[in-house]
Amino acid sequence: MNREEGKKLQTDEACEGRSYSRRDFLKIAGVAGATIGAGAGLGGLVAACGGTATTTTTAGPTTTAGGPTTTAAASSTTVSAATTGREVKIGFVTPLTGGLASFGVPDSYCVDRAKGAFGDGVVCGDGQKHPITIIVSDSQSDSNRAAQVTGDLINNSKVDMVVAASTPDTVVPVADQCEAAGVPCLTCDCPWESYVGTRSNGDLKAVFKWTYHVFWGAEDVAASMLDAWPQTPNNKIIACMFPNDADGNALRPLYEPLFKAGGYTVIDPGPFQDGTEDFTSQIASFKKAGAEIGTGIFIPPDFTNFWKQSAQQGWKPKIATFTKALLFPQSVEALGSIANNLTTEVWWSPNHPFKSSLLNQTCAEFAADFEAKKNQEWTQPLLHFLVFDWAADVLKRSTSVDDKNAIITAVTATKLDTIAGPIDFTAPVEAAGPPFKLGPCHVVQNVYKSPLVLGQWVKATKFPFDLSIIDSVTDPTIPTAGKIQPYTGA
């Protein structure tokens, strides 16, 4: 054996213990990859547990290579290998069943992609490579259940961090539990006023220690509506529907003054209960007032009832912009032809010009992979992968995974490109509103706003309907495909 062969053997043997090639180190320190879990994914696992038990998903090997999310500095061709640290547990609370299940449709895919990216571990800020386990809990679309499973994750599973998404009904109780227990919590997909105001008796300046959030606000939706609606001639009479839930109660007092300030007359028949099946009285009031614009917030099954009854009872506004329920292709398809030209908020799409730092994949690539793997149309809650972009970045910068203060310190220093756009918690907090600054910004201490634009559902070929972006006044970096078209009803 010559000297060079001896060196190679020594290096190869060391790779089993204390040193790695630069390429191998990069695979550990910033792995990005893609994998689709075996079998039926989360749905199958939850079904096997009777639909209620916590589902545990442990990180496995990466099966599809992706680009690195961080760059490991090295002064030579080899660097010291990271020693193996303890397992790090991330709890993920999501509505896989119940009335909000449409929000959870892509979450099994997001978890599988995160597992693939984490591979056999992530090198954290302590210099050790830690295996990552994701424990998924179904909130069953119930706020009390969301709080309960979060408590189980904290007290029984001993998670190091909790992530969550999907409306205030999920996010708020999860965040409250984590704040009370002193556990770092990263969330998205809940209007920021609902996130802060619901937890603080309406105080939008409230500050929390353990819970941080990324999502847009009511000011962005209202600005988009008020920019788009005048493009279709109308009598400026708005029919408003707000439910008696966290979203409706938080957003009604924000939307309606903005509409009135824009010169619109607001017809509001009062709050309705989630699960309402008969909307005859509300529809009658809209017809009597001659409302030519319809707007409001619904969970998907409620909107299906409301809109079908509106068609049956002869109320067809010129503009119909409803949030929450119309986010999903499945909800639109359930309406048939009367869905054509309905408009809604758009907080994520394949056309958004962003890239996941964990996967090194654009929104378009991420959506295309989802459609290919799941054989269904892309859906806006693919934005939920944001929490895994974010969690991975936080762990890579946390000086100790055993010290939750170190983890939350890393959270507050987040400056990162994500599948939902750039987030920067190091930016100065905006001056207190209202009015609040439109578009992405560090709006309050615990929230960084992601983009919000307006879209319209139009008949398509590959799928029954496509969501076309028709207004991006709050974030012009997102391209539009045209102007708003009048609601046709068929």
Secondary structure, DSSP 8 states (H G I E B T S, - for coil): --HHHHHHHHHHHHHTTTEEEHHHHHHHHS--EE---STTHHHHHHHHTTTTS-EEEE-----EE---SS----SSSEEE---B---EEEEEEE--SSTTGGGGTTHHHHHHHHHHHHTT-EE-TTS-EE-EEEEEEE-TT-HHHHHHHHHHHHHTS--SEEEE-SHHHHHHHHHHHHHHHT--EEEESS-HHHHHHTTTTT-TT---SSEEEE---HHHHHHHHHHHGGGS----EEEEE-BSSHHHHHHHHHHHHHHHHTT-EEE----B-TT----HHHHHHHHHHT--EEEEE--HHHHHHHHHHHHHTT---SEEEEESGGGSHHHHHTTGGGGTT-EEEES--TTS--EETTTTEEHHHHHHHHHHHHSS---GGGGGGHHHHHHHHHHHH-S-TT-HHHHHHHHHT-EEEETTEEEETTS------SS---SSS--BTTEE----EEEEEEE-SSSSEEEEEEE-TT-TTS------------
